[in-house]
């Protein structure tokens, strides 16, 4: 086995050891290895560009251009790129370079370029480059121009996909988007994830027109602005995660949307739901088993006290509530009764625009009422986000005096996160100590570097990973429902 010795007289490093190091190195470490020597660079370079996910903001346009120029000069590098995501807008003088680089990425599986429409306006051969991506599985498109024909031409050039994200200009009034509908039909056998961020496009109308015979059997993840009928439930029978964006559209039938959210007959495999609490009181015979629920109150009369009884609360692993227009005390009034039934809850998230002191006080009171009954044994994380500053930093000592006792009452609590206008404050359990004369006292510290997952997808991934690790490490562990 040859040794690599980039520095005469230095330590000899076996090639198989370096190969093992490169296999587990992150992007920054691989870039450093490429500068060691030609031999080490030949080992690290293929891995450095094998799975690239580039995120360039407006202040990093130069880096995006430099990468595209590098790929345009070296075809071998482009052949190793599997994922390319450019979130910042490319400058006009780099748009043709993007097309050249794109042609040299035959293995590309995911693509997102924020100003792809601008690329097409300048260079129509971009369509040929898109058609040549035979391995493309995931595609995201941002369409900022209401009257542009570019989205039609781009979507018609894309092959059937597994994952599709469409962020369309919300000023558009069209409920139909024929190129998107054609792509969805082409992808009926392959589509796994679909996200349509547009308040005007009505997915239910499109599904109604296609008829009940067309289904997407592999679709498990869906994000839409609203659901106006039951047709999505018939077309996506194996859906596992549904995200319905906030809406004030009065044309939506609240009962139809609420039934899609809560009836276990519709979307029978649904386990993760992010929705708006709309609709009146429903008589649902069988409660839906949801592991992860994020609910936003859009109208006070359609509050959590009407929504939560429609779900099997012991099945919940994470619960997130959000509202903006009402006091924390009134909205959180049903929380103690609800938490008493959430015996498997691991994550509790609260999001409001109210005063931090009022919100934290209401959350702590609810948790203390449950603590006295020795419930919520699996609660590990609590996150409270408030948009109202209200000089919260001056009340930080008062807030801390309310928060830290929770770590004593809940033995499993690992973190309490408070997000305010001024910043983020995190209290974490570090260890426990005991003098031998009583129960262990937790050691709690504020951690400026730790951040708890907050988006719905992040929370779901974090909690599910934790449940998986616990099931693997504890043979006696019984999986949650």
C-alpha angles and dihedrals in degrees: 000000000000120000124222113224109174092173120051111240093016129118116293113237116200115236093234090055091053090047089054091048092050092049092062099032121115124233095270092050092048090052089052091049090054088063096053100078142319091264095051091042090056087056099044101035097072090052094045092059098030098094109014123180108180119191113186122179125197091274092053100054090118091059092050091051092047092053094048091049090050091053092045090056097044117043092186090065093050091052089063097054113106101166130031123178121169109181097173121073115263116230117254094251091059099052095091090047088056091056092049091049092046091057088056094056104079093155095054113137102171128037135179126159114168096213098038089134089061089051091055093047089057101037120023091190085078085086091060089050090052092049090052092060095096094164096050110131104160128045135172124192129190113196111191098166117080098200099035120123091204096094090056093052094043097049092045088055094054120096123225110300142206096208128028130178121184121187104183130184105272092213089072111107097197116117089193127066105179098188090054091047091051091050091049091053091049089051097047093114097041110033114115102161129030127180122177113179102189129106096209103049108091110207091187092060091053092048091048090055094049091056132230093286095074115082136166100220097181099047109116103155124056132172118182137154094242144336114235099178144011095261094100089058090055094044097045104041095160098049113145103174126037126182117188112189123225112278139180093187106139092194091072115099103235093204093053092049093044091051091053088052098047114020111096089207089068115062091001093187096050113131102155121054133174111180150143117261102239135143133053130273112314129201102224112173097199120038120228119246106228121173096190124030130179114180131183121198110224097171126026094226089058093056134152092274088069098039104045099058087063091070134066097249098196088064094061118110096171131022126188125182126189134181138146116191107054138060119273092233094059097042094045094047094105093044098094093053091046094048091053088067097042094087095158097044115137103166130040118185128184123188122183144138093232130112110292093227093053093045096047090046091053092047093047092048090052092049093046091054088056094042092059088060091048093240132143096050092169098049106129107156137038121182125185120185122188128178096197111091097196090169089291092165089065089054094047094109090052091048091049091052088057096043105045096060088062089071088060094047095045110048093191097049109120104170143015114193125193117190115194137165089264095052144283126307119193129189115195135185108239103173144319132253133194136190091206094250100085147000120318116274115221120235106228125190136175110244118202094185102050122088125186121222111263111169117087095246092047093050092048092049093046096048095042091050090051092050091049092050091049092050091051095047097043117053090191093054114122112212116243116251 
